[in-house]
Amino acid sequence: MSIKPLVILPDPVLRQVSKPVERVDAPLLRLADDMLETMYDAPGIGLAAIQVGEPLRMLVIDLAKEDETPAPHVFINPEIFESTDDRSVYEEGCLSIPDYYAEVERPAGVRVKYLDRAGKAQEMTAEGLMATCLQHEIDHLNGVLFIDHISKLKRDMVVKKFRKIAKEKAGRLVG
């Protein structure tokens, strides 16, 4: 397993729509393991393949706290097929938008279809933080970021800040 570099805003890769996984095989499972290691190292609770530059419909989540046994989930070709009318608000952050957090309102519960590590079809009913995390990561697979769910003014300020940081980094690399 290895830690992969994270794709950071404003990289246009984050706006790509990811392609469905055709086959669950050893290279895909290696990528899933690398994504988990990358997520743990960051540290984070969810990571979509596009965030490590792989435009595939796969994501990993682990909501276990630091003092708990890891409980990793791998979701291949995840699809939300039902959402509750109830809403919940969580302060979200993103490994691709470091050190920025904002309150986002989403459905409080979802039902998701996906393939597991063995390539078997599964369904999950999720509520609370798991529901929020699944929606956040599935958004990534569709080229949507959590900042797309906040006001245009706040979003524009965040994007401007990250463009400036990227420009400064590029200047240091050239000079």
PyMOL commands that set and color helices and strands:
alter all, ss='L'
color gray80, all
select helices_A, chain A and resi 12-15+26-41+49-52+128-141+146-149+152-174
alter helices_A, ss='H'
color red, helices_A
select strands_A, chain A and resi 46-48+58-61+73-83+87-94+97-107+109-115+121-127
alter strands_A, ss='S'
color yellow, strands_A
deselect
rebuild
show_as cartoon
